[in-house]
Amino acid sequence: MKTTPRGVLAALLVLAVAATCVRLGFWQLDRLEQRRARNAAIRAAQALPLLEMDSAAAAAVASDPGAHLNRRVRVRGVYDPAREVVLRGRAREGRPGVHLVTPLRIAGGTAVVLVNRGWIPSPDATTVERGRFAAGGVREVVGILQEVPRTGNRGQPSARGGGDTTYRRLDLEVARARSPLPVLPLYVQQLPDSTAPAAGPPHPVPPPALDEGPHLGYAIQWFSFAAIAVIGFGVMVLRRR
């Protein structure tokens, strides 16, 4: 069969599609390796002894937050509900709600650590009566240390929420601007108390999932698409001959 310009263009197009699919497949494999490395780091951090957050530990977290990321921690202190942060647009089991993040002044020190106390139902995923969930007195919290991000957009404030300013995400600079005391660069994601009966909201947020995600399946799909493109084109050429 004589080669035509149209056939050459079709072959080049198929090769370009196949090359793109192969590249995307290897990209997903790279994402899989990153996910596995992340899971290994989380498991290693959580296997360390429970960190007692006193003034010395708070200073260590402030100076080297990366060394304490994903570590289990126990902290005692007093909440500051006046400077709580409401994170809007959070769902739980298909229900709309918010996350309530409250600053906790660490006992025996002057530093503040943010505590994500968990999910609260909200019909519009924004409005919440924070006063109903106030926790007074000295509190003890067990959780996992997570990074307070620097979003660069001041947390996307919104004037909705019953007069409260709500945020899409935590922002370290926003938290520090709202607090008269130093705020640690890691926050505590509170864990449920397995020794206590299930209580009402706030419901603690589950810890980070340690599965491998869909990356391997996606990689196989992209490699399959590349094979289908090449084999299909070859079959078409043979039939035309």
PyMOL commands that set and color helices and strands:
alter all, ss='L'
color gray80, all
select helices_A, chain A and resi 5-46+55-63+65-68+81-83+130-133+172-178+215-240
alter helices_A, ss='H'
color red, helices_A
select strands_A, chain A and resi 51-53+72-79+85-92+95-106+112-121+138-147+166-167+186-190
alter strands_A, ss='S'
color yellow, strands_A
deselect
rebuild
show_as cartoon
